[in-house]
């Protein structure tokens, strides 16, 4: 029998946008052992990248203590941002390689803040290729998006 303190929190996320920018939605699924929670939301004027990020942020906000986490997303922007680019952006005072301000800095900073208490492994999956949880998050994101369309 496995000690519950050894369990990993699994987070699956996806974002969607109708137009880019345009109305957008996000969906997240949090799984801890046998318990699963679904989260979704929308914004009337946003981008797909922001919705991909909000899906992760909102899921991380639901974690109440330090955890081992696997975040699975179909967004290379999120995975590369959190595993590669963010360290350089911080060193360069939130400037990118072209010395311009980093896009979505507000959300990167919030994701970083929410990530700090946890041990997170970032995992990319190809979207729309039958990954059960990714497909569910896509459905949640599109359903939320529909509620924000004018």
Secondary structure, 3 states (H helix, E strand, C coil): CCCHHHCCEEEEEEEEEEECCEEEEEEEEEEECCEEEEEEEEEEEECHHHHHHHHHHHHHHCCCCCCEEEEEECCHHHHHHHHHHHHHHHHCCCECCCCCECCCHHHHHHHHHHHCCCEEEEEECCCCCCCHHHHHHHHHHHHHHHHHCC
